[in-house]
């Protein structure tokens, strides 16, 4: 039955907030480059044979600042020289015992990235998919899920948009690999065991910014983006940056329409001993007839081939409105030359509503059933972090001590209604789109005024010390974090509290970095990650369970990693070997949902990027996995590969500046993913797939103003493929999608 939307779509004008030990390897960058030419010139000194590089200028260069400066951009402009290592602050990659890759605004602009998934598609350690039943992005890092709820904004959990994150507001995307709960804290959604993602908002640069972009995307997406930034005051102490974006129209998927209304406003102050940032934004995505993921009947003996890449198999009449508004501030103060105190706080209000369909493949010929649901959710999240960083020496040993506390509270109001099984419609994944919609059962909660469903509170205290010696060629970081989680659930009908879950745990970390030469470092780490226990199915879903709806105790995952990083001035890369293990939960022989098994992901990652030859830039790598399940029920699935983890993922992007046409660049990117199992018994799998993307851009001047034309085609061969089996359901790869944009800088 039709459901009236709880919150209406607003006009855009009302939406903007006023505001390891191994020999020769290639590796991540160490030399800070200044940055908008993509070429590199070399000069040789008179005193030695050292090759020194002239500065490379790119748009999002870090300003010279004290305290905790943003790492500058590396040669080629596609990645930065470092990133935020959680409580350890912004660090150069060669100096930290963890793996971080920071993708810059150059990648975002030149690849015409719309959402966060488009950016992390460059990373060989990350796979993307849709969240189950919806159109939100979901990620896998080192074979473990990272949900949209658990993406960080400038080092804080809980304030970033949770479903589809538009890239027009952000300067960088930082991907941190590994069980990083020590450096980042426990994620609010409990995911992120294999790593995390941190977003850096756009802020004013030393050079004025006035940029206007118009764009087109298949089939009929059109829109515009305005980016404005200025610095002012004595020594340009104050900065302001504003972004507005609007897009509307049909995507390359048949009959799928998307509307984006985005706005952000950032303010910053940089004084002699104090730095302040305030970032606010609104992220709204409206989707009509979105193509979602596909569920599978458990008795299937084979998975049908993917339909035509542009075919929309979802039920007509479905829609989703996703709105997130946030504001966040951070202050750093240098008490003296040795002590810096800092604090950050933010809040986000999220509203989601939609009528969804749940396609399920029931036959090997593509036969499907379609369930239905309407879901209303409103969240308010408050997050804060405060601490201090002090530097001192004890003899020949240098110390950097970090201590602090973090807190997060999320209140979620929800209501929903599902269609009973008897009312599900039937169809075929290759056939016409169903035009009807299943009848819904009585709702849980009030769809017009959703009630309080749960309150989650996370509190942690952390202490870490990084000691350096042998002229800073060796550093060791050790620390511990005490984390507490409290979850209260409430009955949507009576409003009474139905459960109270309270637990705490200590998670340690130790890491070591050794600078073998000025260009090569090796590192190793041991880290633990705390996550909330999984929740058993409800009695309605599984009447045989002895503990329906019970939330298990928090569990700890462990990571061992060893790797190497190197910097050859104009290009670099890294290699890392890792092992991450976590408890694996299932219904045991006593019909009790318990964490009696274990999932262990081993792998090796290799990444390379930079500008090895003047005018040619590379970005990509390969991740090889060896993942298995152990101690499963009756040993049935022991040794099997976990769901959704391929044997390997390879990605490589190349840019080439045409020598015969100044300002012109062509680019190509290939993505290959090996086959993935869809069930724990390893009887069903999706085949391997390869995608090729091509593009070009041309920068010139029109009446002395820089103008850039960009064109990209994703999936240029229009391949039909299942892209992901993450979670045991299937996400289709996008069809051939052409994008065209024109940017003028004033």
VMD Tcl script that draws the C-alpha trace (Angstrom):
set ca {
  {0.00 0.00 0.00}
  {1.25 3.52 -0.64}
  {2.95 5.26 2.24}
  {3.10 9.04 2.50}
  {6.69 10.27 2.97}
  {7.32 11.46 6.51}
  {9.58 14.30 5.41}
  {9.24 16.05 2.09}
  {11.94 17.05 -0.36}
  {12.97 20.59 0.26}
  {14.11 23.21 -2.21}
  {17.86 23.43 -2.45}
  {18.06 26.98 -1.13}
  {16.88 25.85 2.27}
  {19.29 22.93 2.49}
  {22.73 24.55 2.84}
  {23.82 24.88 6.44}
  {24.57 28.50 7.28}
  {26.65 27.68 8.22}
  {58.09 -5.10 6.70}
  {61.37 -6.61 6.84}
  {62.09 -7.16 3.22}
  {64.56 -5.92 0.67}
  {63.93 -3.71 -2.29}
  {60.35 -2.51 -2.44}
  {58.58 0.52 -3.75}
  {56.65 2.54 -1.22}
  {54.63 5.40 0.12}
  {55.91 8.94 -0.10}
  {58.04 10.76 2.44}
  {59.03 13.98 0.73}
  {56.54 16.79 1.11}
  {55.99 18.46 -2.22}
  {54.43 21.85 -2.48}
  {52.08 21.45 -5.51}
  {49.48 22.34 -9.92}
  {51.92 21.11 -12.38}
  {52.09 17.41 -12.93}
  {55.67 17.44 -14.22}
  {58.84 17.02 -12.14}
  {62.23 18.64 -12.78}
  {65.43 17.31 -11.22}
  {68.59 19.19 -10.27}
  {71.86 17.81 -8.93}
  {73.76 19.44 -6.08}
  {77.42 20.40 -6.34}
  {78.42 18.73 -3.09}
  {77.10 15.19 -3.59}
  {75.23 12.94 -5.98}
  {71.85 13.36 -4.30}
  {69.03 14.12 -6.68}
  {66.70 16.79 -5.35}
  {63.28 17.47 -6.79}
  {61.92 20.90 -7.49}
  {58.59 21.53 -5.78}
  {55.50 20.13 -7.44}
  {52.48 22.36 -7.20}
  {49.01 20.91 -6.91}
  {45.78 22.54 -5.90}
  {45.15 21.08 -2.45}
  {48.61 21.79 -1.06}
  {49.01 21.89 2.70}
  {49.64 25.29 4.13}
  {52.64 25.87 6.34}
  {51.37 25.54 9.87}
  {52.40 24.33 13.28}
  {50.77 21.71 15.45}
  {49.13 18.97 13.39}
  {49.41 20.06 9.73}
  {47.71 18.24 6.87}
  {50.39 16.26 4.97}
  {51.18 17.81 1.59}
  {50.56 16.26 -1.79}
  {53.00 13.83 -3.42}
  {54.41 13.83 -6.95}
  {51.68 13.40 -9.53}
  {49.06 14.96 -7.28}
  {46.92 11.86 -6.79}
  {47.90 10.92 -3.23}
  {49.28 12.76 -0.21}
  {52.51 12.12 1.65}
  {50.64 10.90 4.73}
  {47.39 11.11 6.62}
  {45.67 11.06 9.98}
  {46.77 8.07 12.04}
  {43.96 8.49 14.56}
  {45.07 9.73 17.94}
  {48.67 9.88 16.70}
  {47.70 12.78 14.47}
  {48.73 13.62 10.92}
  {51.93 11.76 10.05}
  {54.20 11.15 7.11}
  {53.73 7.64 5.76}
  {57.36 6.61 6.26}
  {57.11 7.48 9.95}
  {54.10 5.40 11.04}
  {53.70 1.63 11.55}
  {50.35 1.44 9.74}
  {49.21 1.61 6.14}
  {47.48 4.83 5.02}
  {46.65 6.02 1.52}
  {45.27 9.55 1.14}
  {43.49 10.25 -2.14}
  {43.46 13.95 -3.07}
  {41.01 16.34 -4.69}
  {42.86 15.85 -8.01}
  {41.62 12.24 -8.11}
  {38.12 13.29 -7.09}
  {37.89 15.98 -9.77}
  {39.66 14.26 -12.64}
  {37.76 10.98 -12.23}
  {34.53 12.92 -11.73}
  {33.87 10.92 -8.58}
  {30.33 11.33 -7.34}
  {30.31 9.24 -4.16}
  {32.89 7.84 -1.76}
  {32.71 4.46 -3.53}
  {34.02 6.08 -6.72}
  {37.16 7.26 -4.91}
  {38.05 4.10 -3.00}
  {37.60 2.16 -6.24}
  {41.24 3.16 -6.80}
  {42.41 1.16 -3.78}
  {43.29 -2.54 -4.31}
  {42.52 -3.26 -0.66}
  {38.91 -2.04 -0.89}
  {35.82 -3.63 -2.48}
  {32.51 -1.80 -2.79}
  {28.91 -2.97 -2.77}
  {25.44 -1.79 -1.80}
  {24.01 -2.16 1.67}
  {21.40 -4.89 1.87}
  {17.99 -3.81 0.62}
  {19.09 -0.25 -0.13}
  {21.28 1.90 -2.29}
  {23.82 3.00 0.32}
  {27.51 2.26 -0.16}
  {29.14 -0.58 1.77}
  {32.84 -1.39 1.73}
  {35.17 -4.31 2.43}
  {38.71 -3.55 3.60}
  {41.09 -6.50 3.88}
  {38.04 -8.74 3.56}
  {36.00 -7.25 6.42}
  {32.94 -5.03 6.15}
  {32.98 -1.29 6.72}
  {29.48 0.17 6.86}
  {28.63 3.74 5.99}
  {27.86 4.44 9.65}
  {31.52 3.92 10.45}
  {33.17 6.42 8.13}
  {35.01 9.20 10.00}
  {34.90 12.94 9.39}
  {38.20 14.67 10.17}
  {39.00 12.06 12.80}
  {35.57 11.87 14.45}
  {33.08 9.02 14.23}
  {29.36 9.66 13.96}
  {29.22 12.93 12.04}
  {29.76 11.84 8.41}
  {26.74 11.07 6.20}
  {25.90 7.39 6.59}
  {24.63 6.10 3.25}
  {25.74 7.90 0.08}
  {28.54 10.38 0.72}
  {28.85 13.03 -1.98}
  {32.44 14.01 -2.77}
  {31.82 17.67 -3.60}
  {32.40 18.66 0.05}
  {35.70 16.85 0.64}
  {39.35 17.53 -0.14}
  {40.74 14.09 0.64}
  {39.76 10.50 1.35}
  {42.12 8.66 3.72}
  {42.02 4.84 3.75}
  {43.58 3.30 6.87}
  {44.24 -0.45 6.71}
  {44.14 -2.82 9.65}
  {42.42 -3.47 12.96}
  {42.63 0.16 13.96}
  {40.33 0.43 16.97}
  {43.28 1.54 19.06}
  {44.17 4.55 16.94}
  {40.60 5.45 15.94}
  {38.47 4.03 18.72}
  {35.57 1.62 18.44}
  {33.30 2.40 15.51}
  {29.65 3.17 16.37}
  {28.33 0.44 14.05}
  {30.93 -2.11 15.07}
  {32.34 -2.63 11.57}
  {35.72 -1.57 10.21}
  {37.75 -4.52 11.52}
  {39.88 -4.48 8.37}
  {40.37 -0.73 8.30}
  {38.68 2.64 8.20}
  {38.00 5.65 5.99}
  {38.44 9.28 7.03}
  {37.09 12.28 5.13}
  {38.88 15.65 5.10}
  {36.55 18.60 4.42}
  {37.43 21.28 1.91}
  {38.96 24.38 3.50}
  {40.39 27.63 2.19}
  {43.81 27.45 0.54}
  {46.44 30.17 0.28}
  {45.29 30.84 -3.28}
  {41.75 32.19 -3.85}
  {39.26 29.71 -5.29}
  {36.29 30.56 -7.47}
  {35.34 27.51 -9.50}
  {32.14 26.76 -11.42}
  {31.45 23.32 -12.90}
  {28.61 22.13 -15.07}
  {28.26 18.41 -15.83}
  {26.32 15.72 -17.64}
  {26.12 12.00 -16.87}
  {24.26 9.23 -18.69}
  {21.43 8.97 -19.26}
  {20.20 12.44 -18.36}
  {21.93 13.52 -15.13}
  {22.73 17.23 -15.30}
  {23.80 19.72 -12.68}
  {26.27 22.26 -11.41}
  {28.83 22.76 -8.66}
  {30.17 26.03 -7.24}
  {33.35 26.07 -5.11}
  {34.42 29.31 -3.42}
  {37.30 29.92 -1.00}
  {39.15 32.92 0.37}
  {41.67 33.78 3.07}
  {41.70 37.15 4.77}
  {42.92 39.03 7.83}
  {46.46 39.56 9.06}
  {48.78 36.99 7.47}
  {45.68 35.33 6.00}
  {44.76 33.95 9.40}
  {41.10 33.42 8.54}
  {39.70 31.20 5.83}
  {36.28 30.41 4.44}
  {35.26 27.75 1.88}
  {31.78 27.11 0.51}
  {30.48 24.44 -1.86}
  {27.07 24.05 -3.50}
  {26.02 21.23 -5.82}
  {22.80 20.24 -7.50}
  {22.21 17.25 -9.79}
  {19.08 15.63 -11.15}
  {18.05 13.12 -13.80}
  {18.10 9.50 -14.89}
  {21.22 7.41 -14.39}
  {22.64 4.86 -16.84}
  {20.43 2.25 -15.14}
  {17.02 2.05 -16.77}
  {14.36 4.18 -15.07}
  {16.56 4.98 -12.06}
  {16.43 8.65 -11.14}
  {18.67 10.38 -8.64}
  {18.62 13.86 -7.18}
  {21.51 15.35 -5.19}
  {21.38 18.55 -3.13}
  {24.68 19.26 -1.41}
  {26.03 22.20 0.52}
  {28.99 22.81 2.82}
  {30.58 25.72 4.63}
  {33.98 25.63 6.37}
  {35.74 28.23 8.48}
  {39.28 28.07 9.80}
  {41.66 30.20 11.81}
  {45.42 29.70 12.02}
  {47.22 31.79 14.59}
  {50.70 31.64 15.99}
  {49.77 29.05 18.61}
  {46.08 28.26 17.99}
  {44.25 26.65 15.10}
  {40.47 26.36 14.75}
  {38.28 24.69 12.14}
  {34.48 24.60 11.86}
  {32.87 22.48 9.15}
  {29.16 22.21 8.37}
  {27.32 20.44 5.59}
  {24.12 19.02 4.21}
  {24.10 15.82 2.12}
  {20.77 14.86 0.51}
  {20.22 12.06 -1.98}
  {16.79 11.20 -3.37}
  {16.50 7.96 -5.35}
  {13.48 6.83 -7.35}
  {13.30 3.22 -8.53}
  {16.86 2.49 -7.46}
  {18.42 -0.81 -8.47}
  {19.33 -2.51 -5.20}
  {21.24 -5.66 -4.32}
  {19.71 -9.13 -4.80}
  {19.09 -11.76 -2.13}
  {19.36 -15.49 -2.83}
  {17.20 -18.46 -1.86}
  {19.25 -20.78 0.34}
  {18.37 -23.87 -1.76}
  {19.74 -22.49 -5.04}
  {22.12 -24.87 -6.86}
  {23.44 -22.29 -9.30}
  {23.49 -18.50 -9.64}
  {22.01 -17.10 -12.84}
  {24.19 -14.90 -15.02}
  {23.93 -11.19 -14.43}
  {21.30 -9.51 -16.61}
  {22.06 -6.66 -18.99}
  {24.20 -4.07 -17.19}
  {21.59 -1.32 -17.54}
  {18.55 -3.48 -16.74}
  {16.60 -2.42 -13.67}
  {15.06 -5.53 -12.13}
  {13.72 -3.80 -9.02}
  {10.03 -3.24 -8.39}
  {8.57 0.00 -9.65}
  {7.28 2.50 -7.08}
  {10.27 2.19 -4.77}
  {12.12 5.27 -3.52}
  {14.52 6.43 -0.82}
  {15.16 9.87 0.65}
  {18.46 10.22 2.54}
  {19.26 13.43 4.41}
  {22.25 14.21 6.65}
  {23.16 17.53 8.23}
  {26.28 17.98 10.34}
  {28.45 20.55 12.07}
  {31.86 19.83 13.57}
  {34.60 21.90 15.16}
  {38.21 21.32 16.16}
  {40.71 23.43 18.11}
  {44.43 22.94 18.68}
  {46.47 25.08 21.02}
  {50.23 25.03 21.51}
  {50.63 25.54 25.23}
  {54.39 25.75 24.72}
  {57.03 24.32 22.42}
  {56.46 20.82 23.84}
  {52.73 20.55 24.64}
  {49.71 20.77 22.35}
  {46.15 20.42 23.62}
  {43.26 19.70 21.28}
  {39.51 19.14 21.30}
  {36.93 18.26 18.66}
  {33.16 17.96 18.81}
  {30.38 17.48 16.31}
  {26.75 16.58 15.81}
  {24.77 15.05 12.96}
  {21.07 14.76 12.34}
  {20.03 12.10 9.87}
  {16.62 11.37 8.34}
  {15.88 8.45 6.07}
  {12.63 7.21 4.66}
  {11.70 4.97 1.79}
  {9.60 2.30 0.21}
  {11.86 -0.61 -0.63}
  {11.61 -3.87 -2.50}
  {13.65 -6.96 -1.66}
  {14.33 -9.00 -4.83}
  {15.22 -12.64 -4.14}
  {16.40 -15.09 -6.80}
  {14.54 -18.36 -6.26}
  {15.32 -20.27 -9.46}
  {18.34 -20.90 -11.64}
  {16.37 -19.49 -14.59}
  {16.23 -16.08 -12.92}
  {12.85 -16.46 -11.25}
  {12.47 -13.97 -8.41}
  {10.14 -13.01 -5.62}
  {9.70 -9.42 -4.47}
  {9.03 -8.54 -0.88}
  {8.32 -5.03 0.29}
  {8.96 -2.70 3.19}
  {8.71 0.87 4.30}
  {11.33 2.12 6.73}
  {11.53 5.38 8.63}
  {14.60 6.35 10.63}
  {15.84 9.49 12.33}
  {19.19 9.60 14.15}
  {20.91 12.22 16.23}
  {24.58 11.62 16.93}
  {26.89 13.63 19.16}
  {30.63 12.98 19.18}
  {33.57 14.51 21.03}
  {37.30 14.01 21.46}
  {39.83 15.79 23.62}
  {43.44 15.13 24.46}
  {47.00 16.36 24.62}
  {50.26 15.60 22.84}
  {53.54 16.27 24.61}
  {57.09 15.91 23.31}
  {60.08 15.42 25.60}
  {63.43 13.66 25.77}
  {64.98 11.19 28.19}
  {68.66 11.10 27.36}
  {69.07 10.19 23.70}
  {65.47 8.94 23.44}
  {62.69 11.21 22.18}
  {59.10 10.76 23.31}
  {55.76 11.83 21.86}
  {53.06 11.08 24.43}
  {49.37 11.12 23.46}
  {46.56 10.90 25.99}
  {42.86 11.69 25.84}
  {39.23 10.64 25.96}
  {36.48 10.25 23.37}
  {32.70 9.96 23.63}
  {29.88 9.22 21.19}
  {26.14 9.01 21.69}
  {23.62 7.96 19.06}
  {19.85 8.08 19.52}
  {17.88 6.32 16.81}
  {14.13 6.66 16.23}
  {12.69 4.03 13.91}
  {9.52 2.51 12.50}
  {8.96 -0.06 9.78}
  {6.49 -2.34 8.04}
  {7.22 -5.45 5.97}
  {5.17 -7.46 3.53}
  {4.20 -10.95 4.70}
  {5.67 -13.79 2.67}
  {2.30 -14.71 1.21}
  {1.97 -11.27 -0.41}
  {5.29 -11.33 -2.27}
  {5.16 -10.83 -6.03}
  {6.94 -13.05 -8.52}
  {8.92 -12.13 -11.61}
  {12.20 -12.78 -13.39}
  {15.52 -10.97 -13.21}
  {15.64 -10.86 -17.01}
  {12.02 -9.85 -17.41}
  {10.08 -6.59 -17.23}
  {10.13 -4.51 -14.08}
  {7.24 -5.44 -11.73}
  {4.72 -2.61 -11.69}
  {2.86 -3.58 -8.53}
  {3.93 -3.46 -4.93}
  {3.34 -6.06 -2.19}
  {0.87 -5.30 0.56}
  {2.43 -4.47 3.92}
  {1.62 -5.94 7.30}
  {0.87 -3.82 10.36}
  {3.83 -1.56 11.12}
  {6.20 -1.81 14.06}
  {6.09 1.65 15.55}
  {4.45 4.79 14.27}
  {5.39 5.55 10.66}
  {4.32 9.16 11.10}
  {6.24 9.65 14.33}
  {8.97 7.01 14.75}
  {9.70 6.08 18.34}
  {12.98 5.70 20.16}
  {14.54 2.37 19.20}
  {18.00 2.46 20.79}
  {20.60 4.60 22.48}
  {24.25 3.72 21.93}
  {27.04 5.26 23.97}
  {30.76 4.69 23.40}
  {33.41 6.01 25.77}
  {37.13 5.44 25.60}
  {40.34 6.56 27.28}
  {43.65 6.23 25.47}
  {47.36 6.55 26.17}
  {50.20 6.06 23.70}
  {53.90 6.82 23.60}
  {56.08 6.97 20.51}
  {59.78 6.74 21.31}
  {62.46 7.55 18.74}
  {66.17 6.88 18.92}
  {69.27 6.35 16.75}
  {68.84 9.82 15.25}
  {65.12 9.14 14.69}
  {65.86 6.18 12.44}
  {63.93 3.83 14.74}
  {60.64 4.57 16.46}
  {58.39 2.39 18.59}
  {54.77 3.18 19.39}
  {52.95 1.42 22.21}
  {49.61 2.24 23.73}
  {46.36 1.03 25.21}
  {42.75 2.15 24.96}
  {39.98 1.35 27.44}
  {36.66 1.23 25.61}
  {33.16 1.02 27.02}
  {29.93 0.39 25.14}
  {26.39 0.79 26.46}
  {23.35 -0.05 24.31}
  {19.76 0.39 25.40}
  {16.91 -0.92 23.26}
  {13.28 0.13 23.50}
  {10.02 -1.48 22.46}
  {8.51 0.46 19.57}
  {4.96 -0.23 20.72}
  {5.13 0.48 24.45}
  {8.26 2.64 24.51}
  {9.56 0.61 27.46}
  {13.22 -0.30 27.66}
  {13.64 -3.89 26.51}
  {17.38 -4.44 27.03}
  {20.45 -2.84 28.53}
  {23.83 -4.00 27.24}
  {26.97 -2.76 29.00}
  {30.56 -3.92 28.55}
  {34.12 -2.65 28.38}
  {37.44 -3.90 27.09}
  {41.09 -2.92 26.74}
  {42.69 -2.88 23.28}
  {46.49 -2.58 22.99}
  {48.72 -1.63 20.10}
  {52.44 -1.82 19.42}
  {54.25 -0.79 16.27}
  {57.83 -0.26 15.13}
  {59.30 1.66 12.20}
  {62.89 1.45 11.01}
  {64.36 3.76 8.38}
  {66.71 1.47 6.44}
  {67.73 4.38 4.23}
  {66.36 7.84 3.58}
  {64.14 6.26 0.92}
  {63.12 2.92 2.49}
  {61.54 2.08 5.82}
  {60.25 -1.19 7.25}
  {57.53 -1.54 9.86}
  {55.54 -4.03 11.89}
  {52.52 -3.80 14.16}
  {50.19 -5.72 16.40}
  {46.75 -4.21 16.94}
  {43.44 -5.22 18.39}
  {39.98 -4.01 17.43}
  {36.94 -4.10 19.70}
  {33.49 -4.57 18.19}
  {30.00 -5.02 19.64}
  {28.81 -8.61 19.64}
  {26.54 -9.71 16.82}
  {22.80 -10.06 17.43}
  {20.89 -13.29 17.01}
  {17.92 -13.45 14.70}
  {14.50 -12.69 16.11}
  {12.03 -15.41 17.10}
  {9.91 -14.43 14.11}
  {12.83 -15.13 11.78}
  {14.03 -18.34 13.46}
  {11.73 -20.01 15.99}
  {14.33 -22.71 16.79}
  {16.83 -20.34 18.44}
  {17.27 -20.67 22.18}
  {18.46 -17.03 22.44}
  {16.48 -15.01 19.90}
  {17.47 -11.34 19.54}
  {20.29 -11.74 22.06}
  {23.31 -9.52 21.54}
  {26.57 -11.36 22.14}
  {29.40 -9.99 24.24}
  {31.91 -7.65 22.57}
  {34.65 -9.46 20.72}
  {38.23 -8.61 19.93}
  {39.89 -9.07 16.57}
  {43.66 -9.25 16.23}
  {46.00 -8.09 13.49}
  {49.65 -8.87 12.80}
  {51.25 -6.89 10.01}
  {54.74 -6.46 8.58}
  {55.61 -4.30 5.63}
  {57.91 -1.89 3.86}
  {57.53 1.57 2.39}
  {59.86 3.48 0.07}
  {60.03 6.87 -1.59}
  {62.01 7.46 -4.76}
  {61.18 11.14 -4.99}
  {58.74 11.07 -7.88}
  {57.07 7.70 -7.33}
  {56.59 5.28 -4.49}
  {54.61 2.36 -3.16}
  {54.34 -0.16 -0.36}
  {54.12 -3.86 0.39}
  {52.41 -5.34 3.44}
  {51.70 -8.83 4.78}
  {48.81 -9.06 7.23}
  {46.76 -11.50 9.26}
  {43.46 -10.51 10.89}
  {41.32 -12.92 12.91}
  {37.88 -12.44 14.48}
  {35.23 -14.66 16.08}
  {32.71 -16.17 13.67}
  {29.13 -16.39 14.94}
  {26.55 -18.98 13.93}
  {23.70 -21.15 15.29}
  {25.41 -24.15 16.92}
  {24.22 -27.73 17.43}
  {22.31 -26.62 20.55}
  {20.37 -24.08 18.46}
  {22.16 -21.28 20.27}
  {23.57 -18.33 18.39}
  {27.17 -18.12 19.58}
  {30.62 -16.90 18.57}
  {32.15 -20.39 18.47}
  {34.10 -20.14 15.21}
  {36.82 -17.96 13.75}
  {37.44 -16.14 10.52}
  {41.06 -15.54 9.59}
  {42.08 -13.31 6.71}
  {45.68 -13.42 5.55}
  {46.98 -11.43 2.64}
  {49.64 -9.40 0.92}
  {49.07 -5.90 -0.42}
  {51.17 -4.09 -2.98}
  {50.55 -0.46 -3.96}
  {52.35 1.95 -6.26}
  {51.71 5.55 -7.28}
  {53.37 8.78 -8.33}
  {54.99 10.10 -11.51}
  {57.89 7.76 -12.43}
  {58.28 9.43 -15.83}
  {57.56 13.09 -16.43}
  {54.01 13.36 -17.70}
  {53.03 9.80 -16.78}
  {51.28 9.03 -13.50}
  {50.33 5.66 -12.02}
  {47.96 4.62 -9.25}
  {46.99 1.10 -8.22}
  {48.20 -2.25 -6.93}
  {47.11 -5.77 -6.05}
  {45.86 -7.51 -2.92}
  {46.08 -11.31 -2.65}
  {43.93 -13.02 0.01}
  {44.18 -16.33 1.85}
  {41.05 -16.31 4.03}
  {39.44 -19.25 5.79}
  {36.89 -20.27 8.41}
  {37.84 -22.51 11.36}
  {35.98 -24.13 14.27}
  {32.65 -23.94 12.44}
  {29.63 -25.98 13.51}
  {30.60 -29.67 13.46}
  {33.60 -28.61 11.37}
  {31.33 -28.49 8.32}
  {32.81 -25.33 6.84}
  {36.33 -25.58 8.27}
  {38.87 -24.41 5.72}
  {36.26 -22.76 3.53}
  {36.64 -19.24 2.21}
  {34.44 -16.58 3.87}
  {31.67 -15.01 1.85}
  {32.56 -12.24 -0.57}
  {36.36 -12.46 -0.38}
  {38.09 -13.04 -3.74}
  {41.52 -14.67 -4.09}
  {42.87 -11.38 -5.39}
  {41.94 -7.87 -6.51}
  {44.05 -5.89 -8.99}
  {43.62 -2.25 -9.95}
  {45.80 0.01 -12.09}
  {45.22 3.53 -13.33}
  {47.51 5.41 -15.75}
  {47.49 9.06 -16.80}
  {49.54 10.37 -19.74}
  {50.06 14.01 -20.73}
  {49.98 14.27 -24.51}
  {53.32 15.80 -25.64}
  {51.84 17.27 -28.83}
  {48.94 19.08 -27.13}
  {49.74 21.14 -24.06}
  {47.14 20.76 -21.34}
  {45.72 17.48 -22.68}
  {45.78 14.26 -20.65}
  {44.38 10.80 -21.36}
  {43.77 8.18 -18.69}
  {42.78 4.55 -18.31}
  {41.96 2.32 -15.37}
  {41.50 -1.45 -15.20}
  {39.86 -3.24 -12.27}
  {39.93 -7.04 -11.96}
  {38.34 -9.06 -9.17}
  {38.59 -12.84 -8.83}
  {35.54 -15.00 -8.18}
  {33.76 -14.79 -4.84}
  {31.81 -17.36 -2.83}
  {28.26 -16.41 -1.93}
  {27.73 -18.91 0.91}
  {29.80 -20.32 3.76}
  {29.58 -23.85 2.33}
  {31.36 -22.61 -0.83}
  {28.82 -24.27 -3.14}
  {27.77 -21.03 -4.85}
  {30.02 -18.39 -6.38}
  {30.03 -15.50 -8.81}
  {32.65 -15.42 -11.58}
  {35.64 -13.11 -11.83}
  {35.17 -9.84 -13.65}
  {37.17 -7.07 -15.31}
  {36.18 -3.47 -15.88}
  {37.91 -0.90 -18.09}
  {37.49 2.86 -17.65}
  {38.79 5.46 -20.10}
  {38.96 9.23 -19.95}
  {40.57 12.46 -21.07}
  {40.80 16.10 -20.01}
  {41.99 19.30 -21.56}
  {42.95 22.52 -19.77}
  {43.25 25.81 -21.61}
  {42.45 29.48 -21.11}
  {39.42 31.39 -22.25}
  {39.76 35.15 -21.81}
  {42.69 34.45 -19.45}
  {40.57 32.20 -17.22}
  {41.56 28.51 -16.82}
  {38.97 26.16 -18.29}
  {39.07 22.35 -17.97}
  {36.98 19.90 -19.97}
  {36.81 16.39 -18.51}
  {35.29 13.27 -20.07}
  {35.25 9.77 -18.58}
  {33.60 6.50 -19.57}
  {33.24 3.87 -16.88}
  {32.83 0.23 -17.93}
  {33.62 1.17 -21.52}
  {32.93 -2.39 -22.73}
  {29.50 -2.34 -21.04}
  {30.22 -5.68 -19.33}
  {27.42 -7.45 -17.46}
  {28.67 -8.83 -14.15}
  {27.97 -9.44 -10.49}
  {30.44 -7.12 -8.79}
  {30.17 -8.26 -5.18}
  {28.85 -11.07 -2.99}
  {29.45 -9.08 0.20}
  {27.05 -10.23 2.93}
  {25.78 -13.17 0.87}
  {23.76 -11.01 -1.52}
  {24.70 -9.75 -4.94}
  {25.48 -6.24 -6.18}
  {25.54 -5.66 -9.93}
  {28.28 -3.68 -11.64}
  {27.23 -0.37 -13.15}
  {26.67 -0.21 -16.91}
  {28.64 1.88 -19.39}
  {28.42 5.39 -17.98}
  {29.70 8.46 -19.78}
  {30.47 11.63 -17.83}
  {31.26 15.09 -19.19}
  {32.07 18.28 -17.26}
  {33.26 21.82 -17.88}
  {35.07 23.72 -15.10}
  {35.95 27.40 -15.20}
  {38.22 28.95 -12.56}
  {37.93 32.68 -11.97}
}
mol new
graphics top color blue
foreach p $ca { graphics top sphere $p radius 0.5 }
foreach p [lrange $ca 0 end-1] q [lrange $ca 1 end] { graphics top cylinder $p $q radius 0.2 }
display resetview
